[in-house]
């Protein structure tokens, strides 16, 4: 009997993590330490964990979502909830801290602002990324010493996530390969992304903290030998926050015969069913050959708009609920070209939207008692 591959999984309790571990149960030897069991921003703890364990594959899905301020170093705005790690429709800086100490990442921000051309930017970024990630770890350790009674926390989510990534990759001699979940936000969401290709990476640097963090990780991955980045634009399925994400919210509102609400403008997204993402991840885990590319857009064939999805929910559930669009016009498209992924995974198929909605409806219906009707009905 063949030995099961040993996987270190971060973010195993999150939306995608829960779905993957359920899908992969029995196929791999999964190690999914909780936050309480392993503080990923603690470089010493991470290094100790890897010294005690060798892994075939690291699956990095964790994203820091809320970092409390430390000693007044982070503002309320800096420590607020970030954009959705897995993309999709969501309902909803300075270079020094207050004591004058440089904030990790300030050097790259200054370089980005001073670059006279995209070529300057690419050259500057290449020389800065590795040092920037290393600085994040050192800054985290310095700040942790300010409060002995606190866990090692960072001033900004960007720093926390860069620190986590750096703590893992510095232990690369303890694992075979790494799969990192990236984001379409790496292409800069302030512009329209219409079936954007991986070769467009770097054409525009993300303006937001989350996108910039993912961007920096991908710059590192470009020069790494054993890391693959899967960029997710939109993903939907069970276990996601049904109050926050559109498809689950639409299905839950429909279950209670409430109007389906698009809380901003209509917009086109790439929505990948979470089981399909699990299959893609498993391909990269199981493949005996090295991937041809360092990064892949993990997206379905066609982008769909929120109004089309709302009508699909009505159709699948056999209802004629009112569909409310709060703001007129069309937002910036957010979709990625999947040609490179289809070249890697021959014959890949994607779950049709209506089939995914039907599966999601069945799951929410079976768990209807756990749904918060009050919050579903009031949050419009």
N, C-alpha and C positions, 0 to 999 in steps of 0.2 A: 504493500500500500504506500503510495507516494506521500511524502511529508507535506503537511499543510504549510503554506507560506505564513510567516509570522509578520503581522502588521501592527505598527504603532499608529493609532488613529487619534488625531486631535479634533475637537469639536464634535465628539461622538454623541453629545446630548442635545445638539442643535437640530434644526429642521432637516438638513441634508444628512447630517451624521446619524440621526435616528433611523432614517429611511435606509441608509446604506448598511448599517449594522444589522437591521432586520433582514435585508436582502442577502447579505453576505454570511449570515450566521450559519455555521457548519462547514463553510467553504474555506475559511482561513482561521488561523489562531489570532484572535483579535485582542489587542491591548488598548483599552480606551480609558485611561485614567481621568477621573473627574478633576475639576478645578481644586477641590479640597485635597485630593491625592497628589496632584502635581501642579505647582504654580509655574506656568510656562514662561512668565517674565523673570523668573529666578534662574539665572544662568547656572549657578552652582547646582541647584536641584535638577535641572534638565541634564546637565553633564553627568551627574551621579546616576540618574535614571538610565542613561544610555550606557554608562560603564557597566551597569548590572544587566543590561539586555542588548542583544544583537537582533536587528530586524532585517527582514528581506525588503520590506517596503514601508516607507512613511507616507501616510495619507494626511496631508495638512489641510484641515477644513476649519480650524478655529479662527474666530474673529473676536477681538475684545469689543464689547458693545457699550460698556459703561465704566469709566474709570473715575472714582471720586478724587477731588483735589488733594494734593499733598502739601501741607504747609503753605497754602495759598498760592502755589506755583501754577495752578491751572484755573482758568476762569470758568464760570458756569457754562459759557458758550462752548469752550473747548471740550468739556466733559459731557456734552449732551449726546443723545443717541445718534449714531451715524446712519447713512443710507443703508438700505437693505443689503446685506452681504451677498445675497443670491439674486439681486436685481429685481426687476418687475416693478409694477405700479405700487407705490407706497402711499398710504393715506397719511397723509401728514406734511495775517497773524504777525505777532511780533517775533523778533529773534532773541529776546532776552526775557528772563523771568523777572519778578519784582525786585530781586536782590541784585540784578544786573548780570547774572550768570547766563551764558549762551544756552539756548534751548537746543537739544539735539535736533538736527535737521535744518538749523538756521543757515548753515553754510550752503546747502543745496538751494534753499529758497533764494538766497542772495545771488547765487550763480544763475538761477533761472531768470531772475529779474534783469540781470546785467548782460545776458547773452544777446549779441547783436544779430545772430542768425541761427537757423535751425542746426547748421553744422557746428556752430560754437556750442550750442546746447547739448548736442549729442556727445561732442568731445568732452565737455565739462562733466556731464553726467557719468560717463564711463569712468572717469578718474575719481569721482566722488562716492559712488554708490557703496563700494565695499567699506570704505572708512566710515560712511554715514551709518551703516548698519552696526558696525563695531561700536561707534560712539553711542548709539542708542542703548546698547547693553551696559556700557560703562556708566552712562548717565542714570540708568535705572538703578544700578547698584549704589551710586552716590546718593541718590535721593532716598533710597530705601533706608539708608543709615540715619536719615533725619528723624525718623520716628520708629523707635525700636518696637513699639507695641502694634505697629501696622504691618500688614503683608506688604511685600514689595510691589508698589504701585507706581504708575507713571503719570506725568502731568497731562498728556494728551493721548487720545486713542491711536493716533498715528504712531507715536513713539512706542506705545504698548505693543501694537501689532508688528512693527519693525523689530522690536526686541524679541518677540516670540519667534519670528521667522529666523532671525540671526542665531538665536540660541539653539535652534534645531539644525540649521545647516552647518554650524561649526562642529557638529558631531557627525559629519558625513562619513567618517571612517567606521561608524557603527551601524550603518545601514546600506543596503544595496542600491535602491533607487528611491526617489521621492516624487510624489504627485501632489502638486500644489494647486488649490482651487483659486484661480484668479477671477477677474471680473471684466465685463465690457467697459466698466468705468475707467479702465486703464487707457482707453482711447480718447478720453476727455468728453464727458457728457454735456459740456456746455455748447457743443456743436451737434448737428444732426449726424447720427451714426446709422447709415442705411446700408445694411449688409456689408459692413466694414470688414476688410481683410486683415489677416495677421501682418501682412507686409506694410500696413498703414500704421503699425505701432511706432510711436515716437514722433509722428507728424504733429501732434499737439500734446503738451504736457497737461495732465489733469489739474484742475484748479482746486478741487476739494481734497480734504485730508485723506479720506478713504481711498479715492482713486489714485492719489499720489503714492500712498503706501503700496498699493498693488502694483503700480507702475515701477517703483523702485525694486520690488521683489523680482519683477520680470526682467529688469535690467541685469540683475544678478544672475538670474536663470539663463540668460543668453550666453553666459560664459561658463556655466556649470556643465559638468559632464553627465550627471545622473539625476537631473530634475526636469520634470515635465509640467508645464502650466496649462491647465484647462480653464479657459475663460468663459464664465457663465454670464449671460445677459439676464434672462428671466427664467425662473424655475418655480413649479407649483406642485402641490401634492399634499398628502396628509401630514400632520404634525407641524404645519406652518402656522403662523399667527393669523387666525381668521379675522381678527379685528383690523389687521394692518395691511394685509395683502389682497389684491383685488379678486382673483379667481375664487379663492376660498371664501372671501367675504360675500361675493355674489351668490355662491352656492348656499351659504348659511342663511342669507337673507331670503333666498327663494324657498328654503325649507320652511321658514316661518311666514311665507306669503307676504314678505315685505318688498317694497320697490327696490330695484337694483340701482345703486348709486355710483356714478363715476364722479369722484370728488373734485376733480380738476378738469382739464381738457381731455378730449379723446386723443389717443396716441397709439402708434404702432409699436409693438414689442415682439421680441422672440421669446416665446414661452416653451420651455422644455419640461416635459413630464418628469418628475423626480425618479421614477423607475428607469426611464431611459438614461438619465445621468448616471444612475448606479451601474447600468450595463456598460456605459462608456468607461467609467472608472475601472471596472473589473477587466476590461480589455487591456488597459495599460498595466494593470497588476499582473495579469496572467501571461501577457505576451512574452515570448522568449527572445524576441528581437528588439533591438534598441529603436525607439521611435525616430522617424526621419527628421522631425522638427522638434524644436524646444517648446513651442506653444501651439495650442489648437483652440479655435472657437467652438465651444460645446453648445451648439445651437441647432434648432430644427430647420427644415427646409424653408418654411414660409413665416414671415412676420404676420401677426394678426392685431387688429385694433381692439380697444376695450369695448366699443359698441358691438362689434361682431361677437365678442366673447359673451357679452350680456345676452344677446339674442340666442346664442348657442345654449346658454344655461336655461333660458325659457324653453327652447326646443327639446332639450334632453329631459327636462323635468315635466314637460307637457303643460306648461303654464303660459300665461300672457301677462306677466307682471309689468308694471310701469318701469321704464328705464329713464333715470334722471341723469343728465349731464350738467354739472354745475357751471362750467365755463365754456363759452363758445370757442370755436377754432380747433386747430390740431397742434398738438405738442410735437417736440422734436423726436423723430424716430430713434429707436434704440434696438438695433438688430445687427447680427454678425454673419458673415459668409461662412458656410460650413464645408466648402470644397476640400480643404486640407483634412478635415476630420473624416470625410467620406473616402478620401484617398487612403487614409490610415486604416479605417475599419470598413472593409469591402462588404457591401450588402447591408449596411446599417439601416435600420428602419426606425421610424419614430411613431409614437402613439398619437393617433389622430386626436384633435382637440376634443371632439364630442365624446370619444371613448375615455379620455382622461377626466373630463367633467363627470361622466357617469360613474366612474370608479370613485371619484372624490365625493360625489353625492351619496353613494352607498356607504362609504366610511363615516361621513358626518351623520347620516341617518341612524347608523348603528350606534353612534356615540352622542345622540341628540341630547341626552340628559346632562352631558358635560358642557354643553354650549350655554353661554351667558346671553340669554335673550335680551335682557335689559340693555347690556352694552351694545349688542348687535343692533337693536332698534334705535338707540339713542345716538350712536356715532354715525352721523350723516354729514 
